[in-house]
Amino acid sequence: MKKTKRKCSIVLYLMIFIFLAYLEMTIKLSVTSLKSEYIFQVIAFTASYSFFAFLFVRLLPRKIFKTFILVSIILITLLYFSQDIYYRILSSFFSFDIAGDAHKATAFTSRIFKNLTYVHIMYLVPIALVTYFAIKYKKVEIPKKYFFYESTFEFLQVLVVAVLLFTTVVHTLPKKPENYSKSEYIYADYDFYDKVPSAYQTINKFGMITYFQRDIMNKFKEEPDELSIYEEIHSYGEERIDRIENPFYEGYFEGKNLILIMAESFDTFAIDPALTPNIYAMQQNSWNFTNFYSPLYYRNTADTEFMSQTGFYTSRNSPLTMEAYQDNYFPYTLPRIFSNKVLESGRSYGTYSFHNYTDYFYPRSVFHPKTLGYDEYYGAVDFGMLPEPKGVITNHIWQSDLELMEKSLDILLEKPQPFFSYILTVSGHLDYDSSNPIAKKNLDIIKDIFEQEEMQLPENNEFLYYHAANYELDLAVGYLMDTLENQGLLEDTVIMLFGDHYAYGIDREEIALYDESKSDESSILGDLRFQRVPMMIYHSDLYYKEFDQVFASIDIMPTLANLFDLEVEYELIFGKDIFSNQRRAVYFSNGSILTDDFFFDSENEEYIIYDETSEITLADAEALYGEYLYRQLINESILEIDYFWLQDQLDLD
């Protein structure tokens, strides 16, 4: 009997191990890397987790044993599949916190089917097998003596083996030597396990279960010692060497009005002299930033908004940063630094924000006035476009950008000058088909333009609907320009227009075929090249000029602070002024980094120094990458302890 029990136990453990290892290899094949050294680490972690699962399932009552196994395999497989699809759509992985907001993902369900590949068939294998065996052996009773514990000692034996194996795996991870002096910011494998500075790197090196394990453990970690964290943040700010020295264009637009437009899903291929004549004309008289990126993180539009308005990265530990930290104090948000600016005339800026959707996805009616400090916020409910949202919404009705601009200017033109206005559009939102009312309304116009200009119709109809949706944005920009000119305000107003993220509602492969600027499959950026979006700054006195420096959404706030001569303490702002001597970087959600000198490809763990004139070495690039990861951790700490509020309290004491 002992031999039979031992054999059954081994079979049960191997079934658990093979199932989990199969899922880990599937997701590595699909979205991460099959690098051999990491496969070994993932297998080692999986073996230890399998022991814990083996330990647990043998505690189950026989009546629910088979049902529990069946349901668990289905749910775990769906969890891996969900992470796979989530990464393919948004280039990041979700945490359990974000899973709690899953009902809001109904607006993106169409993207699931468009991102399915042959690899995803592999997720059906464990579900099919367990279902088959569950049906085949439905009436077979499992003898207690073969699978289940007969004594506490037997249970403790398995527990000790599981703990020892897991501890051994963790403590054999490479660590940075204590006397390592190349850079204090260099990260070893153990750091990626312990601190999780990059979800992609943690999953790639140790597996999906480890990522979830660290995610759960972080929820139960001890409350931080705020004063010690405060000192660490303060010391980091004092030691930063990349300070601004004589930035170009300092105060270039001082005293002018500013209208900042963040356009929904506004991609590089949207701009066309025939399809968007107003935006194209504006671009031809603008500073055009050809290397601007709006990286995708957890919540896309909301994350870009948070970064561009504050100069901080979004939180890695919260599903929605603007909601989780809406009670924090941020002294250097865009509206606050404009409000604090006092001109020689004694006047200061009024700050106003406008949006043509509700708070269903993001709590802007609270975040804008309370957290960011806007004087007034107007959303779709305030404008009478939509009622207050109730319950789960599956059919979102995107509103007109032209109507938004008309209603916004009606309010804005009644305000005294100077003013800073933030306008967030929504007409360009997916889906790009007949279900989009804005796209449907403008579709015939777009078809007529293609015919009149003798342009070849795209084979994929999604592009026609996409152009039709963004035609509404072009009408809004045209109305804005005409109104400012008629009111005599054009010379006194600066307009900045940029995309909140690329048009991920369309397959990347399709975009590569349609957009020549993103067609280069040999690009060192790989699929990250798609996250480059338009960015332009318009003023009536400007001539067309291109800037090719690396520029990201987090850099918008400090860049505007320089152009309008606004006061900011840059030491603890993580965005960088594009016109300064600061080293800028685009930090992508998978842990890759792009600078003006080098690119770190996290998927292949490769440093590529592409600027042949740069004096940067491979060791420099490695150290800089480590510092960027450390900045992420400092950024997280600033959010968690409400650093600027705490600073004020300590100053009062």
N, C-alpha and C positions, 0 to 999 in steps of 0.2 A: 504493500500500500504506500509506503514511504517513497518508493521509486516512482509510482504512479503520480503521487502528489507533487513530487519534485518536477516531474516531467510536465504536469499540467501548469505548475507555477512558471516554469521556464517558457512554456508556450504562451501563457498570458502576458508575461513581461515582453517577450519578443513581438507579440502582436501590437502592444502599446507602442513599443519603440519603433517598429517599422512604420506604423501609422504616422507618428509624429515626424519621424525622419523623412518620410515620403512628402509630407506637406512642406517641410523646411526646404527640401530640394526643389520642390515645385515652384515655390515662391522665389527661390534663388534663380532658377532657370528663367522665370518670367520677368522679374524686375530688378533683382540685385546682381550678384556676381558669383560665378562658379569657381572662384579662386581656390586652389587646392588647400592652402594653409587654413583658410577660413572654414572650408568644409569640415576639416578635422575638428576645429573648435566648436562648430555648430553641432556636429555629431556627439562630441563629448558632453556638451550641455544637454542635448536631447536625451542621452543615456541617463543622466542624473535625474532629469525631470520625469523620465519614464519610471524610475524607481519610486518617486513620490506618488505618481498616478497608480502604479502597481500596489503601493502601500494602501492607498485610499480605497480603491475599488474592492479590495478584499474585505473591507469593513462593511460593505453594503449588504442589506438583507437579500436573501436569495430571490424573493418575489419581485424585486425591482432591478436585479442585477442586469439582466439582458436588456430591459427597457432603458436603463440608465446608459449602458454602453452604446446602444443605438442612437439615442438622442444626443449624447455627448459627441460622438463622432460626426454627426450631421452638423451640430452647432459649431464645433471647432473648425470643421472644414469650411463652413460658411464664413467664419471669422477670418481665416486665411484668404479666402476668395475676396472678401470685402476689402481687406487691406491691399490686395493686388490691384483691384479695380480702382480703389481710391488713389493709389499711387499713379496709376496710368492716367487718370483724369487730372489730378491736382499736384502731382510730383511730390507728394509727402505722405506720411503715414499718420493715422489718427490714434489718439489715446482713448482711454475709457471715458474720459470726460466728454470728448467730442461725440462718442457713441451715444451719449445721453441726448444729444441734439439731432438724432438721426431723422426725426420726422420732418425736419426742415430741408432734408436732402431730396424731397419729392420733386423739387424744381429741376433736378439733374438726372432723373431716372432714364431719360433717353440716352444719356451718355454711356450708361452701363452697356447696352447692347452694341453701341458703336465701338467699344473698346475690347470686345471679346475677341480672342484669338484661339488658335488650335491648342495652345498651352492650357487654356482653361478647361478643356475636356478632361484633363488630368484630375481636376478637383472632383469630378463625378465618380472616379474609380473607387475611392474608399466608401462613398455613400452607397454606390451600387453593390459593392461586396458585402457591406454590413447589413444592408437591407435583404439581400439574397439569403445570407446565413440566418438572419433573424426569422425569416419566413420558413426556411427549411427546417430549422431546429426549434420552432416555436413551442412544441409540446415536450421537448426534451428537458427533463429536470437536471439541474446541476448538483451533483453530490456535494454536500457541505465539506466532507473530509478531503476533497480534492482541491478546492480553491480557497476556502475561508480559514481564518485563523482559529486554531484550537486552544491557544494559550496566549497570555500577555507576553511571555518570553519570545514566542515566535514573532509577534508583532514588533517587539523592540529590536529583534535581530534585523529585520528588514529596514526599520527606521534608522538604525545605526549605519547600515550599508548606504542608504540613500544620502544621509547627511555627510558621511565621509567622502562619498563620490563627488557630491556637489561642492563641498569645501575644497577638495583637491583640484577640481577643474578651475574654480575661481582663483585659487592661490597660485596656480601655475601660469596664469596669464602674465605676459611680459609687463614689467613695471619699469618706470624710469629710474635709473640708478640715483642714489642720494647725491653723489658728487657730479651729476650731469650738469655741465656748465654751458652747453651750447645755447640754450634758451630756457628760461623758466617756464615758457609756455608750450614746450613740446609735449605732445600727448602720447602716452603709451597705450597698449591695448587695455590695460586695467582701468585707465582713466575713462575710456569709452564705455566700459562696463559700469563703472561706479558713478560717473557724473552724467553720462548720456548727453554729451554736448551736441550730438547729431544722431537723430533717430535712424537715419539710413545706415550710418556707420555701425551703430549698435546692432541693428538687424543683420547687416551684411557679415559682421564678425562673429556674432554669437547666436543669431537666430531670432525668430519672431517671439518665441515663448520667453526668451530672456528680456526682450523689449517690454513685453507685457508685465513680466515679473518686476522689472525696475520701475515701470509705470505705477504698479500697485504699491510697491515699497515706498515710493516717493510720497504717496498719499498718507502714509502712516509715519513719516519721519518726524522727529522731534521738532518742536517749534524752534526756529533759529534764534540764536543770541543776537538780537538786533544791533546792539552796540558794537560787537565784534565785527559783524557784517558791515556796519556803517563805516568802521575804521578801514576795513579792507577796500571798500568802494572809494572812500576819501583818499586813501594812499594811491590807489590806481589812478585816480584823476590827477593827482599832483605829479605822478611820474610819467604821464603820457608825454611823448616827445613830438608828436605830429601836430603841433600847434600852428595856428594861422600866422603867416608872415606876409604882409603886404599883398592881400588878395587883389586880383584884377577886378575891375568894375565895381569897386567898393562905393556904395551910395549912388550907383548909376541911375537908379529910379527913385531916389529919395523924394518923398512927398507926393508921388503919383498914386492914383488908385490902382488896386490890383483885383482882377477877377481870375480866380483859379478854377479851372474846369477839369474835373476828373471824369473821363468818359468811359462808360461801361463797355468792356470787351473791345476797346478801340485798338485795332491792330495795324501793322504797317501797311498791309494791302488795302486798308479801307480808304486811304487817301488817293484820290485820282482827280485830274483836272475836269473830267466830265461827270463823274459820279458824286464827287464832293467838291464842287467848284468854290464854295466859300472857304472851306478849310484849306483847300489847295492854295487859293490866293493869299490867305493869311500866312501859310507856311512859307510862301515865296518872299515874304517880307518879315521873316522871323529869324531868330537864332534857332537853329535846328540841331537837336542833340541826337546823333545817329547811333550812339552806343548806350541808350537808356534802357534799363530793365525794370520791370515790375514783377519781382519773383513771386511765385505762388507759395503760400504757406497753408496754414490750416483753413483760414476763412477768406482767402482771396481779396475781395473788394474791401472788406472790413479791415484786413491786415494792412493793405496798401494805404488805406485811409489813416489808420493809426500811425504808421511809420512816417508818412509824409507830413502829418500834422504835428508830430511830437519829436521826430528825430530819434526815436527808440525802436528797437525790434519788438515784435510781438512776443508774447509769452509762449514758451514751449510746454508749459504745464497747465494751460487753461484753454478751453475750447473757443472762447471768444474774449480776447484781451480787453476790448472796449467795454465789455460788460463786467468782467471779473475785477477790473481795476478802475471802475468809473468813480470810485470814491477817493482815489489817489490824487495827490496834488502835483501838477506838472506846470512849473512856472514858465517854461519856454515853449509853449505851444504856439502855433502860428497866430491865432487870434490874440493871445496874450502879449506876444512881443510886438504886434502891431498896435494893440491898445496902449502899450506902455511908451510908444514912440510919441514924443512931443516935438512938433515942428517949430521952426523959428517964429511962425505966426501965432504960436500958442495953441494951435489946434492939434487934436489927436484923432486916431482912426476909430471909426465905427466898424464893427465886425459882424457879418451876417452870413448865414449858410442856408442853402436851399437844396431840396431833393424831391424827386417826383415818385417816391414810393413810401410805403408805411414802415412801421417799426417791426414788422413780422420777423425779419431776419436779424436786424441789428437795432439796438435801443438808441437811435440817434437823437430822439427828442430829449433824452437825458444826457447822453454823452456829449453832444455839441455844446449846449450852454453850460452844463455843470462841470464837466471834466476838461473840455478844451477851452471853455471860456468865451464862446461866441455871445455877443450881445443878444442876438435873436436867431432862432432856428425856425424854418418853415418846411414842413413835409407835405406829402400828398394829402393827408387828412386836413391839415391847416388850409391847403389850397382848395379843398372841396373836390379833389380828383377821385379820392377813394374813401370809403368808410373805415372806421377802426377795424383791424383784423380780429376775427374770432375763430377759435378752433384751428384745426389743421387745414391748410390751404394747399390744394393740389393743382389748381388752375390759376396761375398768377397772370394778372392782366397788366402788362407793362405799359407805362404811361408815356405820353408824348414829350419829347425834349423841347420841341418848339413851344408847347403850352407852358412848360416849366420856365423857359426863358422869358416868355411874355409876362407871366405872373411875377417872376423874380424881379424883373426890371421895373414893373409897376411899383413894387415896394422900394427897390434900391434907389430909384431916381427921386424918391421923396426924402431920402436921407441926406444929411450934410456930407460934404467932402472934407477930407479924404476918407475913402472906405476900402475895406478889404472884404471881398465876397467870395465865398466858396460855393461852387455849383456842382452837384453830383448828379450825373445823368443816368438814365436806365433804359432808354429805347433800344440800345444795342444788345440787350440781354438775350441769351439763348432761350428758347429753341429757334432755329432758323428754318422755319417751315410755316405752313398756313395757320398754325395755332398762335403765331405771334401777331397780334392785331396791328401793330405799327408796321411790321414788315409786309403784311398782307395789304395794308392801305397803300403803300408806296411801290408795290411790286411792278405794276404796269408802267409806272414812270421809269423805273430802272430798266425794264425791258426795252422801252422806247429809246432810252439813252444808248443802250448797246446797239440798237438798230441804226439810229441816226449817226452814231460815231463809227459805224461799221466795225464794231468790236466783236470778237468771237465770244459767243455765250459760253460760260463755264459749263463743263459737263456735269458738275455737281451742283444741283439746284440750291444747296445750302448757301452757296456764295451769292446767288441772286437775292435770297431772302436776307442774308447778312448785309449786303449793300443797301437793300431797301430799308432795313432797320436803321442803319447809320445815316441814311439820307435825311432822316428826321433830325439827327444831330447837326447835319450840315445846314438845314433850314434854321435851326436854333442859332448857330454861329452867324449866319447871314443876318438874321434879325438883330442879334446883338451888335454887330458891326454897324448896321444901318442906324440903329437907335442911338448908339453912342455918337455917331457922326452928326445926326440930326440934332442932338442935344448939345453939341459942342464939347463933348467929353472925350472924344477919341484921342486927342493929343495928351490928355491928362490921365490916360488909363493904360495899364499894362495887362495883357492877357496871357496866362500860362495854360496850355492845354496838354494833357497827357492821358494815356490809357491806364486803367486800373489793373489790367492784366491782358494777356493775349486772348484771342478768340478760341478758347479751349472747347467751345461748343462744336467745333469742326475738327475732324481728325487731323493730327499733325502731318500724316502722310499726304493728305489732300492739300493742306496749306503749303507744304513743300513744293508740290506740283504747280500750285497757283501763284505763289509769291516768290519771285526770283530772288529776293533778298534773303530768303530763308531756305533756299533750295539746295544749298551745299551740304550734302550728307557727310562730307569729309571734314566739316568744321570741327575744331578742337572741342567745341562746346557740346557736340552731339545734339540731343533733343532739347537741351537747355537754351539753344539758340532761338527757340520759338518764344521765349519769354521777353525778348526785346520788343518794345512797343514805341509808338511815336511820343515825342516830347518836343514842344516848341514854346518859345517866349516871343510874343508879339508886342511891338509898339510902333506907332506910325512913323517914327524917326529911324527905325532900324532897316538895315539892308540884309538880304539873305546871307547867312554865315553858318557854316557847319562846325560843330564841335564833336570830336570823336573820342573824347575821354570817357572812361567808364563812369557811369552815372546810374544811380538807383533811386527808387522811390523814397528811401530813408534819407537821401541827401537833399530833398526838396526844401525842407525847413531851413537848414543852415545856409543853403544857396540863396534863398529869398532874403534871409536876414542880412547877408552881405550886400545884395543888390539894393535893398531899401534902407541900409544902414540902421539895422535894428540890433538891440543889445541882447546877446546870448552868451552864457558861460559854456564854452565849447568843450571843456575838459570831460564832462560827463554826458555829452550828446554824441550819439554813435553815428549819426549821419555826418557827412563831410561836405563842405562848400566846394562845388565843382570848379570854382575859379581860384581856389587856394592851392598852396603847396602840399596840402594834406594827402596822404595815401588813401585812396578810396578803394572800395571793394564791393562787389555784388555777392551777397551770401545767399546761396540757393538752399532750398529746403532739404536737399539730399546731402548737404555738407560740402558741396563743391564751392569753390571761391574763384571769382574772376577779378583781376586787378589790371592796371595799365601795363604791368610787366609780365605777369604769369597767370596761368590757370591751373588750379588744382582739381583734378578729376577724381572725385571721391569714389566713383564706381570702379575705377581701375587703380586707384591710389597712385596716381601719376602726376608729377609736377611738370608743367610745360611752360618754359620761358620763351614766349613768342616774340618779345620785343628785342630784336638783335642789338639795338643801341643801348639797352639797359645794362647797368653794371651789377644787377642783382644776381646772386648765385643760388644754386640749389639749396644750400644750407640756409640762406636768407629767406627763401620762399617757404621752406619748412617751418622756420621760426615764426614768420609772419602768419602762416596758416594757424599755428598754435595760438598766437595772440588773438586772432579773430574768433577762435573758439572760446578763448577766455573772456573776450568781450561779451559773448553771448551769455556766459554765466554771470558776469557782473551786471549786465542788462537785466537778467532775471532777478537778481538780488535787489536791484533798485526798485523793481516793480513790487516784489514781495514785501519789502519792509517799508514801502512808501517813503523812499529816501529823502525827498525834498521836504515833505511834511516833517519828518523826524529831524532834519537839519534845522528847520525853523524852530522846533521845540527846544533843541539843544542850544541854539543861539539865545533863546529867551531865558534859558536857565543860566 
